[in-house]
Amino acid sequence: MRRVFVDRIETRADGEPLAVLLVRLGEGDYLEWHAPLSWLPEGTREGESLVVHFEPDPETRAQLRQEIEDLLRELQQDEE
């Protein structure tokens, strides 16, 4: 679990709102993370603090692995 601070909200050239998040890595050390505002809870505003949670996604991992294996097999067949 990681806490992030919504530093500001900007608008991309295509009009999509983008949240600029600050992630504290250590004393005085921050990472700036840009994420579409649509990824964040509805009503998120500048100055808010959010909790971010990452978890493994084994289903997507397996699907991507299968797609890569299929593509490699196809490329190898094209070489023959």
VMD Tcl script that builds the backbone (N, CA, C; Angstrom):
set m [mol new atoms 240]
animate dup $m
set s [atomselect $m all]
$s set {name element resname resid chain x y z} {
  {N N MET 1 A 0.844 -1.174 0.000}
  {CA C MET 1 A 0.000 0.000 0.000}
  {C C MET 1 A 0.894 1.244 0.000}
  {N N ARG 2 A 0.535 2.200 -0.829}
  {CA C ARG 2 A 1.327 3.422 -0.964}
  {C C ARG 2 A 0.373 4.613 -0.963}
  {N N ARG 3 A 0.761 5.681 -0.306}
  {CA C ARG 3 A -0.046 6.897 -0.310}
  {C C ARG 3 A 0.500 7.859 -1.365}
  {N N VAL 4 A -0.418 8.535 -2.043}
  {CA C VAL 4 A -0.029 9.539 -3.030}
  {C C VAL 4 A -0.790 10.826 -2.734}
  {N N PHE 5 A -0.207 11.942 -3.150}
  {CA C PHE 5 A -0.809 13.255 -2.970}
  {C C PHE 5 A -1.145 13.801 -4.347}
  {N N VAL 6 A -2.374 14.279 -4.520}
  {CA C VAL 6 A -2.784 14.869 -5.798}
  {C C VAL 6 A -2.268 16.308 -5.805}
  {N N ASP 7 A -1.151 16.523 -6.496}
  {CA C ASP 7 A -0.507 17.833 -6.537}
  {C C ASP 7 A -1.317 18.818 -7.375}
  {N N ARG 8 A -1.715 18.365 -8.570}
  {CA C ARG 8 A -2.485 19.240 -9.454}
  {C C ARG 8 A -3.182 18.402 -10.513}
  {N N ILE 9 A -4.117 19.036 -11.190}
  {CA C ILE 9 A -4.816 18.393 -12.296}
  {C C ILE 9 A -4.599 19.259 -13.527}
  {N N GLU 10 A -4.074 18.644 -14.573}
  {CA C GLU 10 A -3.787 19.334 -15.825}
  {C C GLU 10 A -4.687 18.770 -16.913}
  {N N THR 11 A -4.680 19.431 -18.063}
  {CA C THR 11 A -5.442 18.941 -19.205}
  {C C THR 11 A -4.473 18.667 -20.343}
  {N N ARG 12 A -4.522 17.444 -20.860}
  {CA C ARG 12 A -3.657 17.068 -21.981}
  {C C ARG 12 A -4.100 17.789 -23.242}
  {N N ALA 13 A -3.258 17.750 -24.273}
  {CA C ALA 13 A -3.575 18.387 -25.554}
  {C C ALA 13 A -4.867 17.840 -26.151}
  {N N ASP 14 A -5.170 16.564 -25.874}
  {CA C ASP 14 A -6.395 15.959 -26.413}
  {C C ASP 14 A -7.618 16.242 -25.537}
  {N N GLY 15 A -7.425 17.041 -24.482}
  {CA C GLY 15 A -8.536 17.427 -23.623}
  {C C GLY 15 A -8.760 16.535 -22.418}
  {N N GLU 16 A -8.017 15.429 -22.321}
  {CA C GLU 16 A -8.209 14.511 -21.189}
  {C C GLU 16 A -7.576 15.081 -19.922}
  {N N PRO 17 A -8.328 15.122 -18.810}
  {CA C PRO 17 A -7.751 15.581 -17.546}
  {C C PRO 17 A -6.721 14.575 -17.026}
  {N N LEU 18 A -5.627 15.108 -16.536}
  {CA C LEU 18 A -4.519 14.288 -16.064}
  {C C LEU 18 A -4.171 14.707 -14.642}
  {N N ALA 19 A -4.116 13.757 -13.725}
  {CA C ALA 19 A -3.730 14.042 -12.341}
  {C C ALA 19 A -2.220 13.896 -12.204}
  {N N VAL 20 A -1.604 14.878 -11.578}
  {CA C VAL 20 A -0.177 14.805 -11.270}
  {C C VAL 20 A -0.080 14.417 -9.799}
  {N N LEU 21 A 0.390 13.198 -9.578}
  {CA C LEU 21 A 0.464 12.630 -8.235}
  {C C LEU 21 A 1.900 12.664 -7.742}
  {N N LEU 22 A 2.076 12.906 -6.468}
  {CA C LEU 22 A 3.396 12.848 -5.856}
  {C C LEU 22 A 3.442 11.645 -4.927}
  {N N VAL 23 A 4.457 10.817 -5.137}
  {CA C VAL 23 A 4.669 9.629 -4.320}
  {C C VAL 23 A 5.939 9.871 -3.513}
  {N N ARG 24 A 5.836 9.799 -2.208}
  {CA C ARG 24 A 7.015 10.019 -1.369}
  {C C ARG 24 A 7.857 8.753 -1.335}
  {N N LEU 25 A 9.107 8.891 -1.773}
  {CA C LEU 25 A 10.039 7.766 -1.769}
  {C C LEU 25 A 10.899 7.760 -0.514}
  {N N GLY 26 A 11.124 8.925 0.035}
  {CA C GLY 26 A 11.954 9.071 1.224}
  {C C GLY 26 A 11.943 10.530 1.643}
  {N N GLU 27 A 12.711 10.852 2.648}
  {CA C GLU 27 A 12.772 12.220 3.156}
  {C C GLU 27 A 13.183 13.185 2.043}
  {N N GLY 28 A 12.261 14.054 1.635}
  {CA C GLY 28 A 12.545 15.043 0.595}
  {C C GLY 28 A 12.669 14.474 -0.803}
  {N N ASP 29 A 12.335 13.216 -1.001}
  {CA C ASP 29 A 12.478 12.555 -2.304}
  {C C ASP 29 A 11.104 12.101 -2.790}
  {N N TYR 30 A 10.652 12.692 -3.895}
  {CA C TYR 30 A 9.320 12.393 -4.419}
  {C C TYR 30 A 9.386 11.981 -5.880}
  {N N LEU 31 A 8.490 11.107 -6.250}
  {CA C LEU 31 A 8.315 10.687 -7.635}
  {C C LEU 31 A 7.040 11.344 -8.145}
  {N N GLU 32 A 7.113 11.936 -9.336}
  {CA C GLU 32 A 5.929 12.531 -9.943}
  {C C GLU 32 A 5.321 11.509 -10.890}
  {N N TRP 33 A 4.055 11.206 -10.695}
  {CA C TRP 33 A 3.364 10.180 -11.467}
  {C C TRP 33 A 2.154 10.828 -12.127}
  {N N HIS 34 A 2.054 10.710 -13.442}
  {CA C HIS 34 A 0.928 11.270 -14.184}
  {C C HIS 34 A -0.048 10.145 -14.499}
  {N N ALA 35 A -1.317 10.347 -14.154}
  {CA C ALA 35 A -2.340 9.328 -14.385}
  {C C ALA 35 A -3.620 10.004 -14.871}
  {N N PRO 36 A -4.330 9.368 -15.798}
  {CA C PRO 36 A -5.618 9.927 -16.214}
  {C C PRO 36 A -6.525 10.104 -14.993}
  {N N LEU 37 A -7.191 11.225 -14.931}
  {CA C LEU 37 A -8.084 11.489 -13.807}
  {C C LEU 37 A -9.167 10.419 -13.716}
  {N N SER 38 A -9.522 9.830 -14.852}
  {CA C SER 38 A -10.560 8.787 -14.874}
  {C C SER 38 A -10.139 7.530 -14.114}
  {N N TRP 39 A -8.844 7.351 -13.863}
  {CA C TRP 39 A -8.364 6.206 -13.095}
  {C C TRP 39 A -8.612 6.384 -11.599}
  {N N LEU 40 A -8.839 7.613 -11.174}
  {CA C LEU 40 A -8.947 7.925 -9.753}
  {C C LEU 40 A -10.408 7.965 -9.327}
  {N N PRO 41 A -10.658 7.900 -8.019}
  {CA C PRO 41 A -12.045 7.936 -7.550}
  {C C PRO 41 A -12.772 9.192 -8.038}
  {N N GLU 42 A -14.044 9.026 -8.329}
  {CA C GLU 42 A -14.852 10.151 -8.797}
  {C C GLU 42 A -14.799 11.284 -7.770}
  {N N GLY 43 A -14.636 12.494 -8.260}
  {CA C GLY 43 A -14.595 13.663 -7.381}
  {C C GLY 43 A -13.218 13.999 -6.845}
  {N N THR 44 A -12.179 13.271 -7.256}
  {CA C THR 44 A -10.822 13.552 -6.792}
  {C C THR 44 A -10.424 14.967 -7.195}
  {N N ARG 45 A -9.838 15.688 -6.242}
  {CA C ARG 45 A -9.432 17.077 -6.483}
  {C C ARG 45 A -7.988 17.285 -6.039}
  {N N GLU 46 A -7.440 18.423 -6.464}
  {CA C GLU 46 A -6.095 18.801 -6.038}
  {C C GLU 46 A -6.046 18.875 -4.516}
  {N N GLY 47 A -4.925 18.444 -3.953}
  {CA C GLY 47 A -4.735 18.517 -2.510}
  {C C GLY 47 A -5.195 17.287 -1.743}
  {N N GLU 48 A -5.803 16.334 -2.438}
  {CA C GLU 48 A -6.271 15.118 -1.758}
  {C C GLU 48 A -5.142 14.114 -1.597}
  {N N SER 49 A -5.297 13.265 -0.608}
  {CA C SER 49 A -4.378 12.157 -0.382}
  {C C SER 49 A -5.125 10.871 -0.713}
  {N N LEU 50 A -4.474 9.989 -1.458}
  {CA C LEU 50 A -5.094 8.731 -1.875}
  {C C LEU 50 A -4.205 7.558 -1.488}
  {N N VAL 51 A -4.812 6.411 -1.337}
  {CA C VAL 51 A -4.078 5.171 -1.085}
  {C C VAL 51 A -4.074 4.376 -2.382}
  {N N VAL 52 A -2.894 3.925 -2.797}
  {CA C VAL 52 A -2.742 3.131 -4.019}
  {C C VAL 52 A -2.395 1.710 -3.609}
  {N N HIS 53 A -3.030 0.761 -4.252}
  {CA C HIS 53 A -2.810 -0.651 -3.931}
  {C C HIS 53 A -2.507 -1.401 -5.227}
  {N N PHE 54 A -1.400 -2.108 -5.266}
  {CA C PHE 54 A -1.039 -2.930 -6.418}
  {C C PHE 54 A -1.208 -4.390 -6.032}
  {N N GLU 55 A -1.697 -5.187 -6.962}
  {CA C GLU 55 A -1.799 -6.621 -6.701}
  {C C GLU 55 A -1.548 -7.378 -7.999}
  {N N PRO 56 A -1.042 -8.584 -7.904}
  {CA C PRO 56 A -0.791 -9.389 -9.093}
  {C C PRO 56 A -2.093 -9.661 -9.856}
  {N N ASP 57 A -1.955 -9.798 -11.160}
  {CA C ASP 57 A -3.098 -10.107 -12.025}
  {C C ASP 57 A -2.731 -11.343 -12.847}
  {N N PRO 58 A -2.824 -12.539 -12.243}
  {CA C PRO 58 A -2.376 -13.756 -12.917}
  {C C PRO 58 A -3.143 -14.062 -14.201}
  {N N GLU 59 A -4.409 -13.705 -14.285}
  {CA C GLU 59 A -5.182 -13.987 -15.499}
  {C C GLU 59 A -4.639 -13.198 -16.683}
  {N N THR 60 A -4.398 -11.901 -16.485}
  {CA C THR 60 A -3.857 -11.075 -17.564}
  {C C THR 60 A -2.448 -11.524 -17.914}
  {N N ARG 61 A -1.660 -11.870 -16.909}
  {CA C ARG 61 A -0.294 -12.343 -17.152}
  {C C ARG 61 A -0.313 -13.584 -18.036}
  {N N ALA 62 A -1.181 -14.532 -17.728}
  {CA C ALA 62 A -1.275 -15.765 -18.516}
  {C C ALA 62 A -1.737 -15.464 -19.939}
  {N N GLN 63 A -2.688 -14.562 -20.073}
  {CA C GLN 63 A -3.188 -14.197 -21.400}
  {C C GLN 63 A -2.088 -13.550 -22.240}
  {N N LEU 64 A -1.348 -12.619 -21.651}
  {CA C LEU 64 A -0.261 -11.961 -22.371}
  {C C LEU 64 A 0.841 -12.951 -22.736}
  {N N ARG 65 A 1.157 -13.839 -21.820}
  {CA C ARG 65 A 2.183 -14.847 -22.090}
  {C C ARG 65 A 1.766 -15.715 -23.281}
  {N N GLN 66 A 0.494 -16.110 -23.327}
  {CA C GLN 66 A -0.009 -16.924 -24.435}
  {C C GLN 66 A 0.058 -16.152 -25.748}
  {N N GLU 67 A -0.302 -14.873 -25.724}
  {CA C GLU 67 A -0.240 -14.048 -26.932}
  {C C GLU 67 A 1.195 -13.937 -27.443}
  {N N ILE 68 A 2.143 -13.769 -26.535}
  {CA C ILE 68 A 3.553 -13.675 -26.921}
  {C C ILE 68 A 4.034 -14.996 -27.507}
  {N N GLU 69 A 3.688 -16.101 -26.870}
  {CA C GLU 69 A 4.087 -17.416 -27.380}
  {C C GLU 69 A 3.497 -17.661 -28.766}
  {N N ASP 70 A 2.235 -17.287 -28.967}
  {CA C ASP 70 A 1.596 -17.452 -30.277}
  {C C ASP 70 A 2.299 -16.613 -31.336}
  {N N LEU 71 A 2.646 -15.384 -30.988}
  {CA C LEU 71 A 3.333 -14.503 -31.929}
  {C C LEU 71 A 4.714 -15.048 -32.273}
  {N N LEU 72 A 5.451 -15.525 -31.279}
  {CA C LEU 72 A 6.769 -16.107 -31.539}
  {C C LEU 72 A 6.665 -17.331 -32.445}
  {N N ARG 73 A 5.679 -18.167 -32.193}
  {CA C ARG 73 A 5.467 -19.353 -33.014}
  {C C ARG 73 A 5.164 -18.940 -34.467}
  {N N GLU 74 A 4.339 -17.925 -34.623}
  {CA C GLU 74 A 3.985 -17.426 -35.952}
  {C C GLU 74 A 5.211 -16.858 -36.670}
  {N N LEU 75 A 6.035 -16.119 -35.956}
  {CA C LEU 75 A 7.243 -15.550 -36.554}
  {C C LEU 75 A 8.227 -16.648 -36.953}
  {N N GLN 76 A 8.342 -17.678 -36.129}
  {CA C GLN 76 A 9.244 -18.782 -36.447}
  {C C GLN 76 A 8.764 -19.545 -37.671}
  {N N GLN 77 A 7.463 -19.696 -37.823}
  {CA C GLN 77 A 6.911 -20.383 -38.995}
  {C C GLN 77 A 7.162 -19.569 -40.259}
  {N N ASP 78 A 7.111 -18.242 -40.145}
  {CA C ASP 78 A 7.361 -17.373 -41.296}
  {C C ASP 78 A 8.807 -17.477 -41.767}
  {N N GLU 79 A 9.732 -17.784 -40.852}
  {CA C GLU 79 A 11.144 -17.907 -41.201}
  {C C GLU 79 A 11.431 -19.208 -41.940}
  {N N GLU 80 A 10.583 -20.195 -41.778}
  {CA C GLU 80 A 10.834 -21.518 -42.376}
  {C C GLU 80 A 10.440 -21.567 -43.823}
}
mol reanalyze $m
mol bondsrecalc $m
mol representation Tube
mol addrep $m
